[in-house]
Amino acid sequence: MENRLAPWKKALCFVALLYASPALAQSLGAFEGHTDVGNVKIAGAATYDAAQQTYLVAGAGYNVWFDHDACHFLWKRLDGDFILRAEARLLGDDGDPHRKLGWMVRAGLDADAAHVSAAVHGDGLAALQFRRSTGGQTEEVRASITGADVIQLARHGTTYTMSVARFGEPFVTEATTEVDLGEAVYVGLFVTSHHEDVREEGVFRNVRIVVPAPEDLVPYRDYLGSNLEVLDVETGHRQILHRSPESLQAPNWTPDGEALIYNHNGLLYRFDLDTRTPAAIDTDFATRNNNDHVLSFDGTQLGISHHSAEDDGASIVYVVPVEGGTPRRLTEKGPSYLHGWSPDGRFLIYTGGRNENYDIYKVSVEGGAEMRLTTDAGLDDGPEYTPDGQYVYFNSTRSGTMQLWRMKPDGSAQEQVTDDGFNNWFPHVSPDGKWIVFLSYLPDVDPADHPFYKQVYLRLMPFEGGTPKVIAYVYGGQGTINVPSWSPDSKRVAFVSNTGGID
């Protein structure tokens, strides 16, 4: 377990190359500029590795504290509400224990400007630090954990919330209110050495600047933009493969490893991983597909859930050749939301709404009568076969919160797999049968709902059971990982994260 969930130290070997390459210095990635703030004796620097989508920031300076600051700051201008998230680490083990790095929001670039920062110190202290007015004294609220390497800072009006975690663990949060830095602010990454004659370096990966959903957003009518991402499960390193200002949802990974298939505006698209370009799959009359779609294990067939006009818009399960064609109907009743295909190719398994209850059903790939597998009250959803065909995993509210369950393919031997304070959805078993990845909502979300645009976790647990570990901190939810999305070699997972502001 430790190796599979190792912290991201393995991803740091490229850092020495960043300063050596002039080409890399020409781009600042998501940021607009970088500068030394305050009286700094040794100039700082900032570089971006586009291949790794990783930043290196070097800075000197006495501190970010009292009534003025001295640090190096990689920034962009932003207004409105936002969520800033990154995994960060100071390089070297012998620096000042008060050196620090993190996220910073500034009213201006002057040394005494009002600001809020989420900072992690060299000795592991994590703190929300803020100066309410120009030239004012810095205040702080300390986190209850030390040694955090995941740092998040969110603004909602004049409230700033810091969330920090040791990679693999859930966030702990602290907040401050009534800090007015103005509408348009400088947001970015900073490093300070806490020593005028020393320059320290920090590396930042999985950097995300999120514009969250406005309060008046209407779900299933209004949408944010989408990042199509791939996560290396062992290291936790993520890469954005494709960005869209529209809603992309639920990527499958094709068994040949060459493409992802996702939903967009009712159609299915094949995203070529070599060229990184999408192309629509011809599904004939089926142009109102939702994000519940599944590939057969041999990769030749695609199961889809299309909202049929003949059935008053209810979702109906069909199959179609993976290259496209005319879909063949399988389920007589709706709504039916497809989630799994048996490894032997004989059955499809889905969630069916019948008699005001949602249960798990399966149907032969040749068609015919559906077979009901669950009968408990409450919502059963997300059914998926294990690669060896011995079990079906699903999620259910039958025990109060949404938790993971499993059963035999005939519906027998139903047993609960997770039991924690989160609401857990969509268990996906790795092709090698060793791991389960799933989506976790926080306890404040209705257990029977899986809404868009929430702060969620992707978590991983061994197939034989154990304590789940966070492998990705994500702004998303509905459409993030509804369907099987492991790479064929069981090393990576594809998913979708969301943000506004994508052009």
N, C-alpha and C positions, 0 to 999 in steps of 0.2 A: 504493500500500500504506500509506503513512504516514497519509493522510487517513482511510482505512477503519479504521485501528487507532489513531487519535489518542488520546492520554491524555484523561482526563475533565475537562479544564479547561473545556470547553464547557458542562458541567453546573453551573458555579458561579455563573451570572448571577443566580440566584434568591436568593442568600445574603442580600443586603441586605434582602430582604423579611421574613426570618424574625423579626428583632427587632421589626419594625414591626407585626406582626399579633398582637394578644392572643389570638385564637382558637387560633393555632398553639401558643402557650405552654401551653395547657391539657393537652396530651398529651405524654408523654415516650416514646411509641412502645414499644419493647421494655423500657424501663427503669422503675424505680420512684421514683427520686428523684435529686436532684443537690445537691451541697454543696461549699463551700470546705473543703479540708483544710489544717489548720495556720493559722499567722498570716498572713493575706492582707489587705493594705491596701485593695485594690480588689476589690469583690465580683465573682465570676464569674457566668456564666449558661449555660443550656442550653435549646435549643429543638428542636422536631421538626417537619419539614414532612411531613405525612401524604401529600400528593399525590406528592411526590418520594421519600418514604421515606428522608429524609436528615436528618442531625443537624448542628447548629452548636453548638459548645462554646467558651466564652470563659473564660480564666483568667489570673490574675496569680500572683505568688509567686516566692520566691527560687530554688526548684528542687525537684526530687525527688531527694534525694541525702543523703549523710552519714547522720546518725542521725535525721533528721526531714524532713518534706516540706511543701511549700506549693504547692497547685495547685487547679484546679476539677475535680470528679469527678462524672460522670453514671453512676449505678450501679443494679444490681439484686442481690438476694440469690440465691445459687445454691449447690448442693452437688453432690457427685459429680464425675465427669469432664466436661469440656466442651472445646469448640473455639470460640474467639472470632476473628472475621474481619471486616475492614473495609478500605476504601480511604480514605486520609486525606491531607489537605493543610493545612498552615499557610497562612493568608492573609497577603498582603503580603510584600515582599521585603527589608525594611529592619530586621527584628527582630534580636534578639540571636542569634548563631549557636548558642547553647546552649538556646534555647527548644525545647520539645519537646511532642509529643503521641503518643497511642497507646492501647493497652489496659493496664489495670491490674487486678490481683487483690489485694485487701487483707484482712487478718485483721480489721481494724476501721477506723473513720474517724478515729481519733486520729492526730496528725501523725507519731508515732514508731512506728506499727503496722508489723508485718511485712508485706511485700508482694512481688509480682513484677510487673514491667511490661515490655512490649515497646514501646520508644520510638524514634521517629525525631526527630532534632534539626533545628534550622533550617539547619545546615550540611550536612545529609544523612546524618550518622552514624546508624546503626541499632544498637541494643544491647538485650540482655536484661539488665535490672537487677533486683536482688533484695536484700531485707533479711530475713535468716533469722529474726530474733527481735525482739521489741519493743525499740526503742532501739539496735539493732545498727547496724553500719556497712553502707552499701550496697555491694554488689559488682556487677560487670558482666562480660558476655561480649559482645564486639563482633561484628557480622556482617561477612562478607567483602565485602559490597557497600555502596555509599552511594546516596543518592537514592531509597530505596524509598518507594513510596506504597501498597503493599499490605502490611498488617500482620496477622499471625495469632499468637495465643497459645493454646496448648493445655495442659490439665492432664490427667495420667494418674497418679493416686495422688499421690505427692510429687515427681513429675517434671514440669517445665514446659518446653515447647518453643516457641521463637519461630521463626516462618517469615516471611520478608520477601521482597519482589520489587519490581522496577520493573514497573509494569503492562505486560503483554504477555510477561513472562519467567517461567520457573519459579521456585519458591521456593528460597531457601537457608535453612538451618536452624542453630540453636544451641540447646543445652539445658542445664539445670541440674537436679541431682537432690537429694533429701533436703531439700526445702524444705516444711516442714509448716505450713500456714497454718490448719489446722483443716478440718473437713468443710464447714461453711457459711461462705461467704466473700462479700465484696462484689466484683462484677466490673463493669467498665465502661470508659468512655472518659475520658481526662483531657487537660488542656492546662495547661502552666505556661509563664510568660513568661521565667523566669530573671532577673526584674527586679521588685522590689517595687512600683515606680511605673508599671508598664506592664501593660496587659491585652492578651493575644494571642488570636486566634481560629483555630479549626481546624474544617474541615468534613469530615464522615464520610459516606460513602455505601456502598451494598451491605453494610450492617452485618448480620452473621449471628451469632447465638448458638446453637451446635449442641450438643445432647446426643447423643453418639455411641452406637453400638450397644454394649451390654454384651458382655463376653467370652463369656457363655454363650448368646448369641442363636443360634437355629437357623435358618439361611437357608431361605427358602421355607415356613417355618412361622411364624416370628416376624417382625414388621415394625415399622419406625419410622414416624413421621408424615411427611407430605409437604408441600412448598411447590410450588405450580404457579407457575412464574416465566416472565417474558418479558424477554429481553435485547435492548437496542439495540446492534447490532453495531458501529456507528461510534463511539459514545461509551463503550461498556462499561457503561452504566447499566442496572441490573436492577430490576424491580418484582415483588413477590409479588402475584399475582392472587387466590390462593385457598389456604387452609391446611386440612389435614385430619389428624386423629390416625391415619388409616389409610393404606394404601399406594395412591398414585396413580402411574401409570406411563405413559411414552411418549406425549406429546401430539403429534398431527397438527395442522396448521393448515389449515382448510378453504380451498379456492381463492377463495371469495368474501370471505375475510378476516373473517368474522363470528363464527367459533367455533373452539374447539379440541376435538379428540376424544381422550380418554384411556381407559386401562384401569383398572378398579377392581373387585377381587373377582370376576374372571371376566366382568364385563360391560363394555360400551363406553358411555361417557357423552359427551354433547355439552355443552360448557361455553360458554355464550353470553358473548361478550366485552363486550357492552353491559350486560347485567344482572348479569353475573358469577355466574350460577347454573348448576349442572349438571342435566342430565336424562338418564335412562337411554335408550339406543337399544334398541328391541325386536329381539333377534336370535333369537327363538323358542327352539328347542331348544339353541342354542349359548350356553351359560351358563358355559362353562369356557374362555373366551378368554384367551390369554396376551397379552403386550404387543407382539406382532408383527402390526400392523395397518396398512393403507395405503389411502389414498384414490386413486381414479382421477383423472387429471389434470383431467377436466372436473367433478369433484366430485359425480358422480351415484351412484357405486358405492363401497362399502366392502369391502375385502378383509380377512378375519380369519383367525386361526389358532386353531382350537378343538380342545380335547383330547377326542377322540371316544371314547365308551364302547364303540362298536362296534369300535374299533381298539385296545383295551386301553389307552386313555388317551393314545395318541399324538396329536401335534398334526397336524391336517389343515387344508388351505387351503380356504376357502369365500368366496363373494361374496354380498353382500346389498345392496339399495338403501340409500343413505346415511340415508334417513329411517327405515329398519328394515323388517323383513319376515322371510320364511323363507329362510335361507341355502341357496345352491346349491353343492354339493361340486365341487371342481376336481381335487384330487390324490387319486390312488388309494392312494398309499403314505404312510406316516408313519415317523418324524416329519418334518413339513414346516413350516418357519417362514417366513412371508411377510415380504418386505421391500420389494418394488418393483413398480410397474406401468408398462408402457411408455407413452410419451406418446401413441401412436396408439390406445391402449386395447385392443390385441390380445393382449398377453401379461402374465402375472404372473411374477415372478422370486422365488426363495426358496432357502433353505438346506434341503437334504434329507440326513437320515442314512440312508445305504444301505451295507450290507456293511461296517459298522464304520468308516465314514469319512463326513465331512460335506463335501459339495460344493454347487456352485451349479447349480440347475436352473431351467428355465422351462417354462410350460405355457400353452396357448392359453386365452383367457378363455371359449372355447366348450367347453373340456375336451379330453380325449384324452390321448395318450401324453406323458409328460414328456420334456424334452430336457436332457441333461446337458451343462453348459458347462465345468466344471473337473474335472480328474482327478488333480491332485497329491495326495500324501500330506499329512496334516495337516488343520487346520480352515479351511475357507473359509466366510465368513459375511457378513451385512449387505449383500447385493447391492441396488443401486439404479441405475435408469437416469438418465442426464443428461437435462435438459429437452429437448434437441434429438434425443434418441434415438440419438446416435452412440456412446455408451459405456455400459458398466455398471461402476460402482465397487463395490468390495467390500473386505473385510479378510481377511487370510490369515496363518497361522503358517508357511507353507512356507519362509520364509527364516530361521526361528529364533524371532524375536519376532513379535508381532502387528503387521502393517504394512498400509498401504493399497495396494491394487492397482486396476488397471482393465483392461478388455478390450472387444473389440467385442461387440455383442449376440449374435453367433453363437459366442462363446467364443474367438475367435482373437485374436492380438496381445496376449497377457497381459503386463503390465509393472508393475513395482513403482513406487509413487508416493512413499511416505515411507520413510525409513531412519534411525531415530534410536533413542535409548535408552528411549523410552516404548512402551507397548503400545496401539496405536491402533485404535479400533473405530468402526463405523457412520458412514461418510462420507456426508454429505448435501450435494448440490450446490444452490446457490441458484437460484431460478427464472430469474434473468437470466443464469445460466451463468457467473458471474464468480468465485464463491467456493465453497470447500468447508469445512464445519464438521464436526468430529468429536470423539469422546471419547477422552481419553488417560489410561490408568492408569500408575502409577509402575512402575518395573522390578521391584519386589518382588512384584508380582502375577503369577501363572501366566499366560503368554501366551495360553493356550487358555481362560482363565476370564474372565468379566466379572461379578464378584460385586457384591452390594449393599454399600453403606455403607463406601465408601473415599473418601479424598481424591483427587479427579480434576480434570482440566482439560478445559474446552471450548477447543478450538484452531481457528484459522482460517488457511487458506492460499489464495493465489490459484489459480484453476482451472489456470492454465498452469504452476504449480509455484512453489517458493520455500520459505523457512524459515517454518514455522508459528509463529503468535503466540498466546499465551494470551488469550482474551477473557472467561473466567469461571473463578474458583477455586471449586470446588464440593465439597460432601460429598454423595456419591451413588454413581453407577455403574450397576448394572443398573436399567433403567427410566428413567434420566435422559434419554436422547436416542436410544433405539433406532430410532426411525422418522423419516421425513421431517418436519421441524417448522419449516421456514422460513415466514415470512409471505409472502403473494403478491407484495409489493413488494420482497422481498429485503433488507429493512432490519432485521428482527427475527427472533429464534429463540425458540421456546418449549421449556422443559425442566422437569424435576422435580429438586429438591434434597430432602434428607432431614434429619430431626432427631427425637429423642425429645422428650417433654415438651410436645407440642401437646395442648391440652385439647379 
